């Protein structure tokens, strides 16, 4: 257990929290700037099984913020590359790759097989789909988004409002995809780290009993939190 010694020193985690992490199954939907980093932190924390889903391939325009990929990997599957990185970091973690475009029926199937979902896609329609599926299945989910200099993390627990209830639905729900609105390169690293922290908190029983929305303005370096 030397691997997790520094983490287990925390009284909120300890040996029991580490056992819970090892027993947990987490779906990370999206392997770009948010999902790649969140998945690596969860693997480092000792989450027992990660399901990583993304249909996309590495593009040169990704590289100012998606630092796990390289120029030489352009055109290759993000999910498969990330699976290799996770295996190199922590061979104890079981990794399942879903290299496909996930639609609602498939989303429900994937969410039903895990304990928590980290949503890390780049469009509000996917966030709404994930949140709806998790609400129907009583699965907690942690939804992240970035736009320009702004980031958001929405944690939905059983009985708390979901993404649709907070932001509505459609193209204007929550934020504009970075492909249209641009994004500061380091910003997704902040949001992805917060998503991983939220996932660890929920899995280890430190996540509270209410959902919450956290907003981050990188230009002013200010956080705003709303309990839902």
C-alpha positions in Angstrom: 0.0 0.0 0.0 3.0 2.3 -0.2 1.6 3.7 -3.5 -1.3 5.3 -1.6 0.5 6.1 1.6 0.3 9.9 1.3 -3.4 9.8 0.4 -4.2 7.4 3.2 -2.6 9.7 5.8 -5.6 11.9 5.3 -8.1 11.1 8.1 -11.0 11.6 5.6 -9.7 8.8 3.5 -7.6 6.3 5.5 -7.6 2.6 4.8 -11.4 2.4 4.5 -11.5 5.3 1.9 -8.8 3.5 0.0 -10.8 0.3 0.0 -13.9 2.3 -1.3 -11.8 3.8 -4.1 -10.4 0.4 -5.1 -13.9 -1.1 -5.2 -15.3 1.8 -7.3 -16.2 1.8 -11.0 -16.1 5.2 -12.7 -17.1 6.2 -16.3 -15.2 9.1 -17.8 -17.1 10.3 -20.9 -14.8 12.4 -23.0 -11.0 12.0 -23.2 -10.0 15.5 -24.1 -8.7 18.3 -21.9 -11.0 17.5 -19.0 -11.4 13.7 -19.2 -7.7 12.9 -19.8 -6.6 14.7 -16.7 -9.5 13.6 -14.5 -9.0 10.0 -15.5 -5.3 10.1 -14.7 -6.0 11.6 -11.3 -8.6 8.9 -10.6 -6.2 6.2 -11.7 -3.5 7.7 -9.5 -5.9 7.7 -6.5 -6.5 4.0 -7.0 -10.0 3.8 -8.5 -10.4 0.1 -9.3 -12.0 0.3 -12.7 -12.2 3.1 -15.2 -14.4 3.1 -18.3 -13.2 5.8 -20.7 -15.3 6.7 -23.7 -14.5 9.0 -26.6 -14.9 8.6 -30.4 -12.5 11.4 -31.3 -8.9 11.4 -32.5 -6.1 13.7 -31.6 -6.0 16.9 -33.6 -3.2 19.5 -33.6 -5.7 22.2 -32.3 -6.1 20.1 -29.1 -2.5 20.3 -28.0 -2.5 23.7 -26.2 -4.7 22.2 -23.5 -4.7 18.4 -24.0 -1.2 17.8 -22.7 -1.3 14.0 -22.5 -1.2 13.8 -26.3 1.7 14.7 -28.7 2.1 15.9 -32.3 3.2 12.4 -33.3 -0.1 11.0 -32.1 -2.3 13.2 -34.3 -5.0 11.1 -35.9 -5.0 8.4 -33.3 -7.8 7.5 -30.9 -7.8 9.6 -27.7 -9.4 6.8 -25.7 -6.9 4.2 -26.6 -3.9 6.5 -26.1 -5.3 7.5 -22.7 -5.8 3.8 -21.7 -2.1 3.2 -22.4 -1.1 6.2 -20.2 -3.3 4.9 -17.4 -1.8 1.4 -17.6 1.7 2.9 -17.4 0.7 5.0 -14.4 -1.1 2.3 -12.4 -1.2 -1.3 -13.6 -3.7 -2.1 -10.8 -6.5 -0.2 -12.5 -8.7 -2.0 -14.9 -9.4 0.1 -18.0 -12.2 -0.4 -20.4 -12.1 1.6 -23.7 -15.3 2.6 -25.4 -14.1 4.2 -28.7 -17.5 5.2 -30.0 -20.0 8.0 -30.1 -22.2 7.5 -27.1 -25.9 8.0 -27.7 -28.7 8.0 -25.0 -29.4 4.3 -25.0 -25.7 3.4 -24.8 -25.2 6.1 -22.1 -27.9 4.4 -19.9 -26.2 1.1 -20.4 -22.8 2.4 -19.5 -24.0 4.4 -16.5 -25.9 1.4 -15.1 -22.6 -0.6 -14.9 -20.7 2.0 -12.9 -20.9 3.8 -9.5 -20.2 7.3 -10.7 -19.9 9.2 -14.0 -17.5 12.0 -14.8 -18.8 14.0 -17.8 -16.0 15.7 -19.7 -17.4 16.3 -23.2 -17.4 19.7 -24.9 -21.1 20.3 -25.7 -24.2 20.9 -23.6 -26.3 18.2 -25.4 -23.9 15.5 -24.1 -24.0 17.0 -20.6 -27.8 17.0 -20.6 -27.8 13.4 -21.8 -25.4 12.2 -19.1 -27.3 14.0 -16.4 -30.7 12.7 -17.5 -29.4 9.1 -17.6 -27.7 9.4 -14.2 -30.8 10.9 -12.6 -32.9 8.1 -13.9 -30.5 5.5 -12.5 -29.8 7.4 -9.2 -26.1 7.6 -10.2 -24.0 10.5 -9.0 -22.3 12.5 -11.8 -19.7 15.3 -12.0 -20.1 17.5 -15.0 -17.4 19.9 -16.2 -17.3 22.6 -18.8 -15.0 25.3 -19.9 -15.5 28.4 -22.1 -13.0 31.3 -22.6 -11.8 32.1 -19.1 -14.7 30.5 -17.3 -15.1 27.0 -15.9 -17.9 25.2 -14.2 -18.3 22.0 -12.2 -21.8 20.6 -11.5 -22.0 17.7 -9.0 -25.4 15.9 -9.2 -26.3 13.5 -6.4 -29.4 11.5 -5.9 -32.3 13.8 -5.3 -30.5 17.0 -6.3 -31.2 19.0 -9.5 -29.6 17.8 -12.6 -28.0 19.7 -15.6 -31.3 20.2 -17.4 -32.9 21.7 -14.2 -30.0 24.1 -13.7 -29.2 25.2 -17.2 -32.2 24.2 -19.4 -31.5 22.3 -22.6 -30.4 23.1 -26.1 -27.4 24.8 -27.7 -27.4 27.7 -25.1 -27.5 25.5 -22.0 -24.6 26.3 -19.7 -21.8 27.4 -22.1 -20.5 27.6 -25.6 -18.2 24.8 -26.9 -14.5 25.8 -27.0 -14.4 25.1 -30.7 -16.7 28.2 -31.1 -15.8 30.3 -28.1 -12.2 29.5 -27.5 -10.5 28.5 -24.2 -7.5 29.5 -22.2 -5.1 26.5 -22.2 -4.5 25.9 -18.5 -8.2 26.4 -17.5 -9.3 22.8 -18.3 -6.6 21.6 -16.0 -8.2 23.4 -13.1 -11.7 22.1 -13.9 -10.5 18.6 -14.5 -8.7 18.5 -11.2 -11.8 19.8 -9.4 -13.9 17.0 -11.1 -11.4 14.4 -9.9 -11.6 15.8 -6.4 -15.3 15.8 -6.4 -15.3 12.2 -7.6 -12.9 11.1 -4.8 -15.0 13.0 -2.3 -18.2 11.3 -3.3 -16.7 7.8 -3.5 -15.1 8.1 -0.1 -18.2 9.5 1.6 -16.9 13.1 1.9 -19.1 14.6 -0.8 -22.0 15.8 1.3 -25.6 15.2 0.8 -26.5 17.9 -1.7 -25.5 18.7 -5.2 -23.6 21.9 -6.0 -22.5 24.1 -8.8 -19.0 25.6 -8.7 -18.1 28.5 -11.1 -14.5 29.6 -11.7 -13.5 32.9 -13.4 -9.9 32.6 -14.3 -9.5 36.3 -15.2 -10.4 37.4 -11.7 -9.3 34.1 -10.0 -12.6 33.9 -8.1 -14.7 30.9 -7.2 -18.5 31.0 -6.6 -20.3 28.0 -5.2 -24.1 27.3 -5.1 -25.6 24.5 -3.1 -28.5 23.0 -5.0 
